[in-house]
Amino acid sequence: MNTLWGILGGGFLAYLLSRKKDESPPAPSPASVPAPPAPGMRPLTLDDYVRGCEAEAPSGSLDKATLAGFRALTPYVYLIWQVVRGEAHVRGWYRPPACNARRGGASRSRHLAGYAVDMDFTPAQTAALVDKLQSLGAIDSRKRVIAPSRWGDFVRSSLGIDENVGLKIYASGNIHIDIGCPPGTPLCDPRTSDWLVVDV
């Protein structure tokens, strides 16, 4: 009897454990990421999010906390694409510590939590963004920054998001956008303000 119960009990226990494994929640997906706002605009993907750090952060291995930066910054990327009237190549976004160190990132970089993104612009796209900043009164005719908050005001009114935003335009055509991380986000400074650097 004890032997029979041992066999049946052990089988039942194995069955319960297999059900628990099968019923574990699925891996998080970026399904809640906003869709592109313009017809024909390609959607951002996790391949964009981990570009340059694929070895350290395979796109299929990201947990919910790691995906938070992807969801948070996606609307800003789409807005920039609308301003420059075209998509731009995403150079780098989320960087786990090992990748951030390999790429020479700052120790408190917002890339560490996915709250910063770098993109490559064509000369025409860079010119379109500069024109927009001038029309907002954020920079003057000589491309000197005079009112960075006007860029932030434009972003907030366009997206309906109460968040400060930083923007840097490099002479190379690379641009950097970042926002503050939520308080308590590991490795990431939550403080931010409207800041603007135009180096063209």
Protein Blocks (a to p, Z undefined) as FASTA:
>chain_A
ZZmmmmmmmmmmmmmmmmmmmmpccdddfklpccdfbghiacddfklmmgoilmmmcfkl
ccfklmmmmmmmmmmmmmmmmmnopacddfbfcdcfklmmmnopafkbcklnopaccddd
dfklmmmmmmmmmmnopacfkopafblmlmmmmmmmmnopacdddddddfkopacddddd
dehiahiafbdcddddddZZ
